[in-house]
Amino acid sequence: MNASVMKGRTVLITGANSGIGKVTARALAGMGAHVILACRRREAAEAAIEEIRAEQPEASLEFVQLDLASLGSVRAAAAMVRDRHPKLDVLVNNAGVANMSRRVTADGFEQTFQVNHLGPFLLTRLLLPLLKEARGRVINVASDMHKYGRMHFGDLQLKKGYWVMKAYAQSKLANILFTRALAQRLRDRGITVNCVHPGAVATGIWPENTWYQRLFSRLLAKFLLSPEDGARTSIWLASNETGARVTGGYFARCREVAPAKAARDDRAAEQLWRLSEQFVAPGEQDHA
């Protein structure tokens, strides 16, 4: 890849301090992009920036504080980016979480649903003016786990029968439905919207609160892809001509593939969109 292919372009990556996000940030900075690391913890982001600059002294990087578990933080981060930059060429919604037990954010939402879907939904919409200026690209990191999920529209917050995989699979299905609905809305605006399956990757989204969870993670890691392998499709979509031409696609191993039938349901995509709009509206209290 040409080291200057992304020169002059601005990229924002959520959760860029570790795993797939950090690998994506390193690669795109190495191609000449100015990369915004949108992360929850300043110390972790600054450590990642220092690590990347140790390898690439000329890398153009900045930190923006973003906690997807707080809609207020999402709004503040988007406002900061809009103040600092006239355009945004690529938005990579990469950050994610999976909780063994049900947790509720200060906004009143089940945390997996908010961090993996609702926060990125709001962030993307708030950054659309910058993306329109650049005729930019939105890349949502989903997962083949969506095949095991369904949208529990009667109980999106999973107040009944919470299970970590149930919550995670629903959120990944939501990523693809959001991609589909947004791509349709932006089809004539010059912005492309796609999502990726990174593969089964050894990342930090899975909690390790007990000794047996830590042991399970270590054993599982032996069979998982490296973050470098997992980031490959996101990097390719951000920098390759395909990412500027195709919209509404689901990609794995740098090629477009068909997601599960449930992820191609336009009625479900529209229902999720309408509910998400209601949820992120200031003062909205109905989190059913």
Contacts in CASP RR format, 6 or more apart in sequence:
PFRMAT RR
TARGET T0000
AUTHOR 0000-0000-0000
METHOD contacts of the structure
MODEL  1
MNASVMKGRTVLITGANSGIGKVTARALAGMGAHVILACRRREAAEAAIE
EIRAEQPEASLEFVQLDLASLGSVRAAAAMVRDRHPKLDVLVNNAGVANM
SRRVTADGFEQTFQVNHLGPFLLTRLLLPLLKEARGRVINVASDMHKYGR
MHFGDLQLKKGYWVMKAYAQSKLANILFTRALAQRLRDRGITVNCVHPGA
VATGIWPENTWYQRLFSRLLAKFLLSPEDGARTSIWLASNETGARVTGGY
FARCREVAPAKAARDDRAAEQLWRLSEQFVAPGEQDHA
1 31 0 8 1.000
1 239 0 8 1.000
2 31 0 8 1.000
3 30 0 8 1.000
3 31 0 8 1.000
3 32 0 8 1.000
4 31 0 8 1.000
4 32 0 8 1.000
5 31 0 8 1.000
5 32 0 8 1.000
5 239 0 8 1.000
6 28 0 8 1.000
6 30 0 8 1.000
6 31 0 8 1.000
6 32 0 8 1.000
6 33 0 8 1.000
6 89 0 8 1.000
6 238 0 8 1.000
6 239 0 8 1.000
7 31 0 8 1.000
7 32 0 8 1.000
7 33 0 8 1.000
8 32 0 8 1.000
8 33 0 8 1.000
8 34 0 8 1.000
8 89 0 8 1.000
9 32 0 8 1.000
9 33 0 8 1.000
9 34 0 8 1.000
9 89 0 8 1.000
9 90 0 8 1.000
9 134 0 8 1.000
10 33 0 8 1.000
10 34 0 8 1.000
10 36 0 8 1.000
10 85 0 8 1.000
10 87 0 8 1.000
10 88 0 8 1.000
10 89 0 8 1.000
10 90 0 8 1.000
10 134 0 8 1.000
11 25 0 8 1.000
11 28 0 8 1.000
11 33 0 8 1.000
11 34 0 8 1.000
11 35 0 8 1.000
11 36 0 8 1.000
11 88 0 8 1.000
11 89 0 8 1.000
11 90 0 8 1.000
11 91 0 8 1.000
11 92 0 8 1.000
11 238 0 8 1.000
12 35 0 8 1.000
12 36 0 8 1.000
12 38 0 8 1.000
12 64 0 8 1.000
12 81 0 8 1.000
12 88 0 8 1.000
12 90 0 8 1.000
12 91 0 8 1.000
12 92 0 8 1.000
12 127 0 8 1.000
13 21 0 8 1.000
13 24 0 8 1.000
13 25 0 8 1.000
13 28 0 8 1.000
13 35 0 8 1.000
13 36 0 8 1.000
13 37 0 8 1.000
13 38 0 8 1.000
13 92 0 8 1.000
13 94 0 8 1.000
14 38 0 8 1.000
14 39 0 8 1.000
14 66 0 8 1.000
14 68 0 8 1.000
14 92 0 8 1.000
14 93 0 8 1.000
14 94 0 8 1.000
14 95 0 8 1.000
14 120 0 8 1.000
14 123 0 8 1.000
15 21 0 8 1.000
15 37 0 8 1.000
15 38 0 8 1.000
15 39 0 8 1.000
15 40 0 8 1.000
15 66 0 8 1.000
15 94 0 8 1.000
15 95 0 8 1.000
15 96 0 8 1.000
16 22 0 8 1.000
16 24 0 8 1.000
16 25 0 8 1.000
16 35 0 8 1.000
16 37 0 8 1.000
16 38 0 8 1.000
16 39 0 8 1.000
16 45 0 8 1.000
16 48 0 8 1.000
16 94 0 8 1.000
17 37 0 8 1.000
17 39 0 8 1.000
17 41 0 8 1.000
17 44 0 8 1.000
17 45 0 8 1.000
17 47 0 8 1.000
17 48 0 8 1.000
18 44 0 8 1.000
18 48 0 8 1.000
18 203 0 8 1.000
18 204 0 8 1.000
19 201 0 8 1.000
19 203 0 8 1.000
19 204 0 8 1.000
19 227 0 8 1.000
19 231 0 8 1.000
20 94 0 8 1.000
20 141 0 8 1.000
20 198 0 8 1.000
20 201 0 8 1.000
20 203 0 8 1.000
20 227 0 8 1.000
20 230 0 8 1.000
20 231 0 8 1.000
20 234 0 8 1.000
21 92 0 8 1.000
21 94 0 8 1.000
21 227 0 8 1.000
21 231 0 8 1.000
21 234 0 8 1.000
22 48 0 8 1.000
22 51 0 8 1.000
22 52 0 8 1.000
22 227 0 8 1.000
23 227 0 8 1.000
23 228 0 8 1.000
23 230 0 8 1.000
23 231 0 8 1.000
23 235 0 8 1.000
24 92 0 8 1.000
24 94 0 8 1.000
24 231 0 8 1.000
24 234 0 8 1.000
24 235 0 8 1.000
24 238 0 8 1.000
25 35 0 8 1.000
25 37 0 8 1.000
25 48 0 8 1.000
25 52 0 8 1.000
25 61 0 8 1.000
26 52 0 8 1.000
26 55 0 8 1.000
26 56 0 8 1.000
26 59 0 8 1.000
27 231 0 8 1.000
27 235 0 8 1.000
28 35 0 8 1.000
28 90 0 8 1.000
28 235 0 8 1.000
28 238 0 8 1.000
28 239 0 8 1.000
29 35 0 8 1.000
29 52 0 8 1.000
29 56 0 8 1.000
29 59 0 8 1.000
29 60 0 8 1.000
29 61 0 8 1.000
30 56 0 8 1.000
30 59 0 8 1.000
31 239 0 8 1.000
32 59 0 8 1.000
32 60 0 8 1.000
33 60 0 8 1.000
33 89 0 8 1.000
33 90 0 8 1.000
34 60 0 8 1.000
34 61 0 8 1.000
34 62 0 8 1.000
35 59 0 8 1.000
35 60 0 8 1.000
35 61 0 8 1.000
35 62 0 8 1.000
36 61 0 8 1.000
36 62 0 8 1.000
36 63 0 8 1.000
36 64 0 8 1.000
36 81 0 8 1.000
36 85 0 8 1.000
37 45 0 8 1.000
37 48 0 8 1.000
37 49 0 8 1.000
37 61 0 8 1.000
37 62 0 8 1.000
37 63 0 8 1.000
37 64 0 8 1.000
38 64 0 8 1.000
38 65 0 8 1.000
38 66 0 8 1.000
38 77 0 8 1.000
38 81 0 8 1.000
38 95 0 8 1.000
39 45 0 8 1.000
39 48 0 8 1.000
39 63 0 8 1.000
39 64 0 8 1.000
39 65 0 8 1.000
39 66 0 8 1.000
39 95 0 8 1.000
40 65 0 8 1.000
40 66 0 8 1.000
40 67 0 8 1.000
40 68 0 8 1.000
40 69 0 8 1.000
40 95 0 8 1.000
42 63 0 8 1.000
42 65 0 8 1.000
45 63 0 8 1.000
46 63 0 8 1.000
49 61 0 8 1.000
49 63 0 8 1.000
52 59 0 8 1.000
52 61 0 8 1.000
53 59 0 8 1.000
53 61 0 8 1.000
62 84 0 8 1.000
64 77 0 8 1.000
64 80 0 8 1.000
64 81 0 8 1.000
65 73 0 8 1.000
65 76 0 8 1.000
65 77 0 8 1.000
66 73 0 8 1.000
66 74 0 8 1.000
66 77 0 8 1.000
66 95 0 8 1.000
66 123 0 8 1.000
67 73 0 8 1.000
67 74 0 8 1.000
68 74 0 8 1.000
68 95 0 8 1.000
68 96 0 8 1.000
68 114 0 8 1.000
68 115 0 8 1.000
68 119 0 8 1.000
68 120 0 8 1.000
68 123 0 8 1.000
69 97 0 8 1.000
69 105 0 8 1.000
69 106 0 8 1.000
69 107 0 8 1.000
69 111 0 8 1.000
69 114 0 8 1.000
69 115 0 8 1.000
70 105 0 8 1.000
70 106 0 8 1.000
70 107 0 8 1.000
71 107 0 8 1.000
71 114 0 8 1.000
71 118 0 8 1.000
71 119 0 8 1.000
71 122 0 8 1.000
71 280 0 8 1.000
74 119 0 8 1.000
74 122 0 8 1.000
74 123 0 8 1.000
74 126 0 8 1.000
75 122 0 8 1.000
75 126 0 8 1.000
77 123 0 8 1.000
78 122 0 8 1.000
78 123 0 8 1.000
78 126 0 8 1.000
78 127 0 8 1.000
79 126 0 8 1.000
81 88 0 8 1.000
81 127 0 8 1.000
81 130 0 8 1.000
82 126 0 8 1.000
82 127 0 8 1.000
82 129 0 8 1.000
82 130 0 8 1.000
85 130 0 8 1.000
86 130 0 8 1.000
86 133 0 8 1.000
87 130 0 8 1.000
87 131 0 8 1.000
87 133 0 8 1.000
87 134 0 8 1.000
88 127 0 8 1.000
88 130 0 8 1.000
88 131 0 8 1.000
88 133 0 8 1.000
88 134 0 8 1.000
88 136 0 8 1.000
89 131 0 8 1.000
89 134 0 8 1.000
89 136 0 8 1.000
89 137 0 8 1.000
90 136 0 8 1.000
90 137 0 8 1.000
90 138 0 8 1.000
90 139 0 8 1.000
90 238 0 8 1.000
91 123 0 8 1.000
91 124 0 8 1.000
91 127 0 8 1.000
91 131 0 8 1.000
91 136 0 8 1.000
91 137 0 8 1.000
91 138 0 8 1.000
91 139 0 8 1.000
92 139 0 8 1.000
92 141 0 8 1.000
92 234 0 8 1.000
92 238 0 8 1.000
93 120 0 8 1.000
93 123 0 8 1.000
93 124 0 8 1.000
93 138 0 8 1.000
93 139 0 8 1.000
93 140 0 8 1.000
93 141 0 8 1.000
93 175 0 8 1.000
94 141 0 8 1.000
94 234 0 8 1.000
95 115 0 8 1.000
95 120 0 8 1.000
96 115 0 8 1.000
96 116 0 8 1.000
96 141 0 8 1.000
96 205 0 8 1.000
97 111 0 8 1.000
97 112 0 8 1.000
97 115 0 8 1.000
97 116 0 8 1.000
97 205 0 8 1.000
98 112 0 8 1.000
98 164 0 8 1.000
98 167 0 8 1.000
98 168 0 8 1.000
98 205 0 8 1.000
98 206 0 8 1.000
98 207 0 8 1.000
99 111 0 8 1.000
99 112 0 8 1.000
99 164 0 8 1.000
99 167 0 8 1.000
99 207 0 8 1.000
100 164 0 8 1.000
100 207 0 8 1.000
100 209 0 8 1.000
100 213 0 8 1.000
101 162 0 8 1.000
101 164 0 8 1.000
102 110 0 8 1.000
102 111 0 8 1.000
102 158 0 8 1.000
102 159 0 8 1.000
102 162 0 8 1.000
102 167 0 8 1.000
103 110 0 8 1.000
103 111 0 8 1.000
104 110 0 8 1.000
104 111 0 8 1.000
104 157 0 8 1.000
105 111 0 8 1.000
105 114 0 8 1.000
105 115 0 8 1.000
107 114 0 8 1.000
108 157 0 8 1.000
108 287 0 8 1.000
109 118 0 8 1.000
109 157 0 8 1.000
109 279 0 8 1.000
109 287 0 8 1.000
110 156 0 8 1.000
110 157 0 8 1.000
110 158 0 8 1.000
110 159 0 8 1.000
110 162 0 8 1.000
110 167 0 8 1.000
112 164 0 8 1.000
112 167 0 8 1.000
112 168 0 8 1.000
112 170 0 8 1.000
112 171 0 8 1.000
113 156 0 8 1.000
113 157 0 8 1.000
113 158 0 8 1.000
113 167 0 8 1.000
113 170 0 8 1.000
113 171 0 8 1.000
113 174 0 8 1.000
115 171 0 8 1.000
116 168 0 8 1.000
116 171 0 8 1.000
116 172 0 8 1.000
116 174 0 8 1.000
116 175 0 8 1.000
117 171 0 8 1.000
117 174 0 8 1.000
117 175 0 8 1.000
117 178 0 8 1.000
117 276 0 8 1.000
118 276 0 8 1.000
118 279 0 8 1.000
118 280 0 8 1.000
119 280 0 8 1.000
120 140 0 8 1.000
120 175 0 8 1.000
120 178 0 8 1.000
121 178 0 8 1.000
121 276 0 8 1.000
121 280 0 8 1.000
122 280 0 8 1.000
124 138 0 8 1.000
124 182 0 8 1.000
125 280 0 8 1.000
128 186 0 8 1.000
128 191 0 8 1.000
131 137 0 8 1.000
131 138 0 8 1.000
131 191 0 8 1.000
132 189 0 8 1.000
132 190 0 8 1.000
132 191 0 8 1.000
135 190 0 8 1.000
135 191 0 8 1.000
135 244 0 8 1.000
136 190 0 8 1.000
136 191 0 8 1.000
136 192 0 8 1.000
136 244 0 8 1.000
137 191 0 8 1.000
137 192 0 8 1.000
137 193 0 8 1.000
137 194 0 8 1.000
137 237 0 8 1.000
137 238 0 8 1.000
137 243 0 8 1.000
137 244 0 8 1.000
138 179 0 8 1.000
138 182 0 8 1.000
138 191 0 8 1.000
138 192 0 8 1.000
138 193 0 8 1.000
138 194 0 8 1.000
139 194 0 8 1.000
139 195 0 8 1.000
139 196 0 8 1.000
139 234 0 8 1.000
139 237 0 8 1.000
139 238 0 8 1.000
140 175 0 8 1.000
140 176 0 8 1.000
140 178 0 8 1.000
140 179 0 8 1.000
140 193 0 8 1.000
140 194 0 8 1.000
140 195 0 8 1.000
140 196 0 8 1.000
141 175 0 8 1.000
141 195 0 8 1.000
141 196 0 8 1.000
141 198 0 8 1.000
141 234 0 8 1.000
142 172 0 8 1.000
142 175 0 8 1.000
142 176 0 8 1.000
142 179 0 8 1.000
142 195 0 8 1.000
142 196 0 8 1.000
142 197 0 8 1.000
142 250 0 8 1.000
142 259 0 8 1.000
143 168 0 8 1.000
143 172 0 8 1.000
143 175 0 8 1.000
143 197 0 8 1.000
143 198 0 8 1.000
143 199 0 8 1.000
144 197 0 8 1.000
144 199 0 8 1.000
144 252 0 8 1.000
145 165 0 8 1.000
145 168 0 8 1.000
145 169 0 8 1.000
145 172 0 8 1.000
146 169 0 8 1.000
146 172 0 8 1.000
146 173 0 8 1.000
146 175 0 8 1.000
146 176 0 8 1.000
146 259 0 8 1.000
146 260 0 8 1.000
146 262 0 8 1.000
146 263 0 8 1.000
147 169 0 8 1.000
147 259 0 8 1.000
147 260 0 8 1.000
147 262 0 8 1.000
148 165 0 8 1.000
148 169 0 8 1.000
149 166 0 8 1.000
149 169 0 8 1.000
149 170 0 8 1.000
149 172 0 8 1.000
149 173 0 8 1.000
149 262 0 8 1.000
150 169 0 8 1.000
150 170 0 8 1.000
150 173 0 8 1.000
150 262 0 8 1.000
151 170 0 8 1.000
151 173 0 8 1.000
151 174 0 8 1.000
151 177 0 8 1.000
151 262 0 8 1.000
151 268 0 8 1.000
151 271 0 8 1.000
151 272 0 8 1.000
152 158 0 8 1.000
152 170 0 8 1.000
153 268 0 8 1.000
153 271 0 8 1.000
153 272 0 8 1.000
153 275 0 8 1.000
154 288 0 8 1.000
155 288 0 8 1.000
156 170 0 8 1.000
156 275 0 8 1.000
156 287 0 8 1.000
156 288 0 8 1.000
157 287 0 8 1.000
157 288 0 8 1.000
158 166 0 8 1.000
158 167 0 8 1.000
158 170 0 8 1.000
173 260 0 8 1.000
173 262 0 8 1.000
173 263 0 8 1.000
174 272 0 8 1.000
175 195 0 8 1.000
176 195 0 8 1.000
176 250 0 8 1.000
176 259 0 8 1.000
176 263 0 8 1.000
177 263 0 8 1.000
177 265 0 8 1.000
177 268 0 8 1.000
177 269 0 8 1.000
177 272 0 8 1.000
177 273 0 8 1.000
178 269 0 8 1.000
178 272 0 8 1.000
178 273 0 8 1.000
178 276 0 8 1.000
179 193 0 8 1.000
179 194 0 8 1.000
179 195 0 8 1.000
179 248 0 8 1.000
179 249 0 8 1.000
179 250 0 8 1.000
180 248 0 8 1.000
180 263 0 8 1.000
180 264 0 8 1.000
180 266 0 8 1.000
180 269 0 8 1.000
181 266 0 8 1.000
181 269 0 8 1.000
181 270 0 8 1.000
181 272 0 8 1.000
181 273 0 8 1.000
182 193 0 8 1.000
183 192 0 8 1.000
183 193 0 8 1.000
183 194 0 8 1.000
183 247 0 8 1.000
183 248 0 8 1.000
183 249 0 8 1.000
184 248 0 8 1.000
184 266 0 8 1.000
186 192 0 8 1.000
186 193 0 8 1.000
186 247 0 8 1.000
187 247 0 8 1.000
191 247 0 8 1.000
192 243 0 8 1.000
192 244 0 8 1.000
192 245 0 8 1.000
192 246 0 8 1.000
192 247 0 8 1.000
192 248 0 8 1.000
193 247 0 8 1.000
193 248 0 8 1.000
194 237 0 8 1.000
194 243 0 8 1.000
194 246 0 8 1.000
194 247 0 8 1.000
194 248 0 8 1.000
194 249 0 8 1.000
194 250 0 8 1.000
194 251 0 8 1.000
195 248 0 8 1.000
195 249 0 8 1.000
195 250 0 8 1.000
195 251 0 8 1.000
196 233 0 8 1.000
196 234 0 8 1.000
196 237 0 8 1.000
196 250 0 8 1.000
196 251 0 8 1.000
196 252 0 8 1.000
197 233 0 8 1.000
197 250 0 8 1.000
197 251 0 8 1.000
197 252 0 8 1.000
197 257 0 8 1.000
198 225 0 8 1.000
198 230 0 8 1.000
198 231 0 8 1.000
198 233 0 8 1.000
198 234 0 8 1.000
199 225 0 8 1.000
199 229 0 8 1.000
199 230 0 8 1.000
199 252 0 8 1.000
200 223 0 8 1.000
200 224 0 8 1.000
200 225 0 8 1.000
201 224 0 8 1.000
201 225 0 8 1.000
201 226 0 8 1.000
201 227 0 8 1.000
201 229 0 8 1.000
201 230 0 8 1.000
202 220 0 8 1.000
202 221 0 8 1.000
202 224 0 8 1.000
202 225 0 8 1.000
202 226 0 8 1.000
202 227 0 8 1.000
203 227 0 8 1.000
206 213 0 8 1.000
206 217 0 8 1.000
207 213 0 8 1.000
208 214 0 8 1.000
208 217 0 8 1.000
232 253 0 8 1.000
232 254 0 8 1.000
233 251 0 8 1.000
233 252 0 8 1.000
233 253 0 8 1.000
233 254 0 8 1.000
236 242 0 8 1.000
236 254 0 8 1.000
237 243 0 8 1.000
237 251 0 8 1.000
240 254 0 8 1.000
246 256 0 8 1.000
249 256 0 8 1.000
250 256 0 8 1.000
250 257 0 8 1.000
250 258 0 8 1.000
250 259 0 8 1.000
250 263 0 8 1.000
251 257 0 8 1.000
258 264 0 8 1.000
262 268 0 8 1.000
278 284 0 8 1.000
278 286 0 8 1.000
279 287 0 8 1.000
END
